[in-house]
Amino acid sequence: MPDTKEISALTTAESTSASDLFETALPNAMTETGYISRKVTLGTIANFLLSTLQFSSLNTTVKNIIGAINELAQGSGQSLDTLNDVDIDAQTLTDGQGIVYDATAQKWKNGAVSGGHTYSTTEQVVGTWIDGSPVYEKTQYISALPSSTGDWVNYPHGISNFDRLISVSATAYNSDIPQQLNIPHVSVSSTMLAPQMAISVSKTNIAFIVGQDRSSWEAYVTIRYTKSST
């Protein structure tokens, strides 16, 4: 058995091994008075110091993380778009949008939030098409439908790089009656179903054809579509 050494007696560096015994005085927890002696090896002391250092390092890391979170929460003049996994498109950013996850791009992007929808006369991204391309939406107000019958009448929608129509929904309203109708609208007679209003969308226009004068009617048309890169 190695010789016992008192820690307090060590005044200079000396050669020791892990099995050397050191005697130290600890508070007597049983009586809360006096001290008891305990013999510990150098290996025990080394392990204690190592665990203390490791905890100290972890504690510093945790403090750094908390500090960074607090700085972010309090605002440090940084934009949300500066985060690595956030991609805000200033061209399509509109009032009422939220941050939604794009699994294909593995980025958080601005767009319509599930559970609510904001219609806008400004083009906005509202989803993703089956090929991964963005789906855009725009609602257009038309103050007066065609007065002439039997011919398509065009209303430019002003959308650049229009590619594929995904869906279109339209309603017409006459404040004089008042009456509201979905478009397309058919009129039922005893002999046939007569189309009274129909709608079509091309790369440049929203077009209407009517079976009677509809100039006193206004309409809202919401179209969803994809866009080409050129």
C-alpha positions in Angstrom: 0.0 0.0 0.0 1.5 3.4 -1.0 2.4 6.0 1.6 -0.2 8.4 2.7 0.4 12.1 1.9 -1.4 15.2 3.1 -2.4 17.6 0.3 -1.7 20.6 2.5 1.9 19.3 2.9 2.6 19.5 -0.8 4.6 22.7 -1.3 6.5 21.8 -4.5 5.9 19.7 -7.5 6.9 16.1 -7.0 6.5 12.8 -8.9 3.3 11.0 -8.1 1.3 8.1 -9.5 -2.4 7.6 -9.9 -2.3 5.1 -6.9 -0.7 7.5 -4.5 -2.9 8.2 -1.5 -3.6 11.7 -0.3 -5.3 12.7 2.9 -7.7 15.6 3.0 -10.0 17.0 5.6 -13.8 17.2 4.8 -16.6 18.7 6.9 -18.3 16.1 9.1 -21.8 16.0 7.7 -23.0 13.8 10.5 -22.3 16.2 13.3 -22.0 19.5 11.4 -19.0 20.2 13.5 -15.3 19.2 13.1 -13.8 17.4 10.2 -13.2 13.9 9.1 -10.2 12.6 7.2 -10.5 10.8 3.9 -7.8 9.2 1.8 -8.2 9.6 -1.9 -5.9 8.6 -4.8 -4.4 11.0 -7.4 -6.7 9.3 -10.0 -9.8 10.4 -8.0 -8.6 14.0 -7.8 -7.8 14.0 -11.5 -11.2 12.7 -12.4 -12.8 15.3 -10.2 -10.8 18.1 -11.8 -11.6 16.8 -15.3 -15.4 16.6 -14.6 -15.3 20.1 -13.1 -13.5 21.4 -16.2 -16.0 19.7 -18.5 -18.9 21.1 -16.6 -17.4 24.5 -16.7 -17.0 24.3 -20.5 -20.6 23.1 -20.9 -21.8 25.9 -18.6 -20.0 28.4 -20.8 -21.5 26.9 -23.9 -25.0 27.1 -22.5 -24.5 30.7 -21.4 -23.3 31.6 -25.0 -26.4 29.9 -26.5 -28.7 31.7 -24.1 -27.0 35.0 -24.8 -27.4 34.5 -28.5 -31.1 33.7 -28.1 -31.6 36.7 -25.9 -29.9 38.9 -28.5 -32.1 37.5 -31.2 -35.2 38.0 -29.1 -34.3 41.6 -28.3 -33.4 42.4 -31.8 -29.9 43.1 -33.1 -30.7 44.9 -36.3 -30.7 41.7 -38.3 -33.3 40.8 -40.9 -35.1 37.5 -40.8 -33.9 36.8 -44.3 -30.2 36.7 -43.0 -30.9 33.2 -41.5 -29.4 30.4 -43.6 -32.7 28.5 -43.9 -34.9 31.5 -44.7 -35.5 32.8 -48.2 -37.8 35.8 -48.3 -38.8 36.9 -51.9 -39.2 40.7 -51.8 -40.8 40.6 -55.2 -43.8 38.5 -54.0 -43.9 39.6 -50.4 -47.4 40.9 -49.6 -49.5 41.9 -46.6 -51.0 39.0 -44.7 -48.4 36.4 -45.8 -46.6 34.1 -43.3 -43.5 31.9 -43.3 -44.1 28.5 -44.7 -41.7 25.6 -45.3 -40.7 24.5 -48.8 -39.6 20.9 -48.5 -38.1 20.9 -52.0 -35.9 23.9 -51.4 -35.5 23.0 -47.7 -36.1 26.7 -46.9 -38.7 28.8 -45.1 -40.3 31.1 -47.5 -43.0 33.8 -47.5 -46.5 32.5 -48.6 -50.0 31.9 -47.7 -50.5 30.2 -44.2 -52.7 27.2 -43.9 -55.9 27.8 -42.1 -56.5 31.2 -43.6 -56.2 32.9 -46.9 -55.8 36.5 -48.0 -57.0 37.4 -51.5 -55.1 40.2 -53.2 -55.2 42.1 -56.4 -51.4 41.9 -56.2 -49.7 38.7 -57.4 -48.7 36.4 -54.6 -47.3 32.9 -54.1 -49.9 30.5 -52.5 -48.4 27.0 -53.0 -46.3 24.6 -55.1 -47.3 22.9 -58.3 -46.7 19.1 -58.9 -43.5 19.9 -60.7 -42.1 21.9 -57.8 -42.7 25.3 -59.4 -44.5 28.1 -57.4 -48.2 28.6 -57.8 -49.2 32.2 -58.0 -52.6 33.8 -57.4 -54.1 37.1 -58.4 -57.6 38.5 -58.0 -58.8 41.0 -60.6 -61.7 43.3 -60.3 -63.7 44.0 -63.5 -66.1 46.9 -63.2 -68.3 46.1 -66.2 -68.9 42.9 -68.1 -69.5 42.9 -71.8 -72.6 44.5 -73.3 -72.3 42.8 -76.7 -73.4 39.2 -77.0 -71.9 36.2 -78.8 -68.3 37.5 -78.8 -65.4 37.1 -76.5 -64.3 40.3 -74.8 -60.8 40.5 -73.4 -59.6 42.1 -70.2 -55.8 42.2 -69.8 -54.7 40.6 -66.5 -51.2 42.2 -66.6 -49.3 39.0 -65.5 -45.8 38.6 -66.8 -44.4 35.2 -67.9 -47.8 33.5 -67.5 -47.3 29.8 -68.1 -50.0 27.4 -67.0 -53.5 28.0 -65.7 -54.1 26.0 -62.5 -57.6 27.2 -61.7 -60.1 30.1 -62.1 -63.1 31.2 -60.1 -65.3 34.1 -60.8 -68.4 35.8 -59.4 -70.6 38.5 -61.0 -72.6 41.0 -59.0 -75.4 43.4 -60.0 -76.1 46.0 -57.3 -79.3 47.2 -59.0 -81.1 43.9 -58.6 -79.2 42.9 -56.3 -78.0 39.5 -57.5 -74.9 37.4 -57.5 -73.9 34.6 -59.9 -71.1 32.2 -60.2 -69.3 32.2 -63.6 -69.7 30.2 -65.8 -73.5 30.7 -65.5 -76.1 28.9 -67.5 -79.8 29.8 -67.9 -82.3 27.0 -67.8 -85.2 27.1 -70.4 -87.8 24.6 -71.3 -85.8 23.6 -74.4 -82.1 24.0 -73.6 -79.4 25.1 -71.2 -78.3 28.5 -72.6 -74.9 29.7 -71.5 -75.4 33.3 -70.2 -71.8 33.9 -69.0 -68.6 32.0 -69.6 -64.9 32.8 -68.9 -61.6 31.9 -70.4 -58.0 32.8 -69.4 -55.1 33.1 -71.8 -51.4 34.1 -71.3 -52.4 37.8 -71.6 -56.2 38.2 -71.0 -59.2 37.2 -69.0 -62.0 36.9 -71.5 -65.8 36.8 -71.1 -68.7 35.9 -73.4 -72.3 36.7 -72.5 -75.7 35.8 -73.8 -77.2 39.2 -72.9 -76.1 42.7 -72.0 -74.1 42.4 -68.7 -72.6 45.9 -68.7 -74.3 46.7 -65.4 -72.6 43.7 -63.8 -69.2 43.8 -62.1 -67.0 40.7 -61.4 -64.2 39.4 -59.3 -61.9 36.8 -61.0 -59.3 34.8 -59.0 -56.8 32.9 -61.0 -54.0 30.5 -60.0 -51.2 29.8 -62.3 -47.5 29.0 -62.8 -44.9 31.2 -64.5 -42.2 30.5 -67.0 -38.6 31.6 -66.3 -38.6 33.8 -69.4 
